[in-house]
Amino acid sequence: MARTKGSKNKDKEEFRAKLRRYCLEHNVDPFEYMASIIKRPGIAHSLKVTAAKEIAQYLQPKLRSVEVTGNPDKPLMVMSPDERQRRIQELETKRQQRIEPLSIVDPE
């Protein structure tokens, strides 16, 4: 019989709980061990890279690809930082031109 969608996998939870208990009882920290491999002399560079990759996935979230959708009549514009700054200044100038200056009335 299949599990209900979204339900927890009890076997996996039990295994993780047993593994955590084992690590605590035997004073074993898998992350610390992987980190120690990176610094240990005499270990092959390829193994150090593998250890670093394994640890890194727990330190930084993995980047996901994102589908960009939009209006085909208004395509996205890619600008250099200089172009973007010029465009910001253009828009700011237009915005300021639309704002009527306040007339200061002398209260006397």
C-alpha positions as CSV (number, residue, x, y, z in Angstrom):
1,M,0.0,0.0,0.0
2,A,1.3,3.4,-0.9
3,R,2.0,6.2,1.6
4,T,-0.3,9.2,1.7
5,K,1.2,12.1,-0.1
6,G,3.1,14.3,2.3
7,S,3.2,11.7,5.1
8,K,6.6,11.2,6.8
9,N,8.7,8.1,6.0
10,K,8.8,6.4,9.4
11,D,11.6,4.0,8.4
12,K,13.8,7.0,7.4
13,E,12.9,8.8,10.6
14,E,13.7,5.8,12.7
15,F,17.0,5.3,11.0
16,R,18.0,8.9,11.5
17,A,17.1,8.8,15.2
18,K,19.2,5.6,15.6
19,L,22.1,7.2,13.8
20,R,21.9,10.4,15.9
21,R,21.8,8.2,19.1
22,Y,24.8,6.3,17.9
23,C,26.8,9.4,17.1
24,L,26.0,10.9,20.5
25,E,26.9,7.7,22.4
26,H,30.2,7.3,20.5
27,N,31.0,11.0,20.4
28,V,31.1,11.0,16.6
29,D,30.3,14.1,14.6
30,P,30.2,13.3,10.9
31,F,30.5,17.0,9.9
32,E,33.5,17.5,12.1
33,Y,35.1,14.4,10.6
34,M,34.5,15.5,7.0
35,A,36.0,18.9,7.9
36,S,39.0,17.2,9.4
37,I,39.7,15.3,6.1
38,I,40.1,18.7,4.3
39,K,42.9,19.8,6.7
40,R,44.6,16.4,7.1
41,P,48.0,16.0,5.4
42,G,48.5,13.0,3.2
43,I,45.0,12.8,2.0
44,A,44.4,12.8,-1.8
45,H,43.3,16.1,-3.1
46,S,40.3,14.5,-4.8
47,L,39.0,13.1,-1.5
48,K,39.5,16.6,0.1
49,V,37.4,18.1,-2.7
50,T,34.7,15.5,-2.2
51,A,34.6,16.2,1.5
52,A,34.4,19.9,0.9
53,K,31.5,19.5,-1.5
54,E,29.6,17.3,0.9
55,I,30.0,19.8,3.8
56,A,29.3,22.8,1.5
57,Q,25.8,21.6,0.7
58,Y,24.8,22.0,4.4
59,L,26.4,25.5,4.7
60,Q,24.9,27.2,1.7
61,P,21.5,26.6,0.0
62,K,21.8,25.1,-3.5
63,L,20.8,27.4,-6.3
64,R,17.8,26.4,-8.2
65,S,17.0,27.2,-11.8
66,V,14.1,29.5,-12.2
67,E,11.9,29.8,-15.3
68,V,11.5,33.4,-16.3
69,T,8.2,34.2,-17.9
70,G,6.7,37.4,-18.8
71,N,4.8,39.5,-21.4
72,P,6.3,38.9,-24.9
73,D,5.3,42.5,-25.8
74,K,7.5,43.8,-23.0
75,P,10.6,41.7,-23.0
76,L,13.1,41.8,-20.1
77,M,16.0,44.2,-20.5
78,V,19.5,43.3,-19.6
79,M,21.6,46.3,-18.7
80,S,25.2,46.9,-17.6
81,P,25.6,48.8,-14.3
82,D,26.4,52.0,-16.2
83,E,23.3,51.6,-18.4
84,R,21.2,50.9,-15.3
85,Q,22.5,54.0,-13.6
86,R,21.8,56.2,-16.6
87,R,18.2,54.8,-16.8
88,I,17.6,55.5,-13.1
89,Q,18.8,59.1,-13.6
90,E,16.5,59.4,-16.7
91,L,13.5,58.2,-14.7
92,E,14.4,60.4,-11.7
93,T,14.6,63.5,-14.0
94,K,11.2,62.7,-15.6
95,R,9.7,62.2,-12.1
96,Q,11.1,65.5,-10.9
97,Q,9.7,67.3,-14.0
98,R,6.2,66.0,-13.3
99,I,6.3,67.3,-9.7
100,E,5.2,70.9,-9.7
101,P,7.4,73.0,-7.5
102,L,5.6,74.2,-4.4
103,S,4.9,77.9,-4.4
104,I,5.9,79.5,-1.2
105,V,3.5,82.1,-0.1
106,D,4.8,84.9,2.1
107,P,2.4,84.9,5.1
108,E,2.6,88.6,5.5
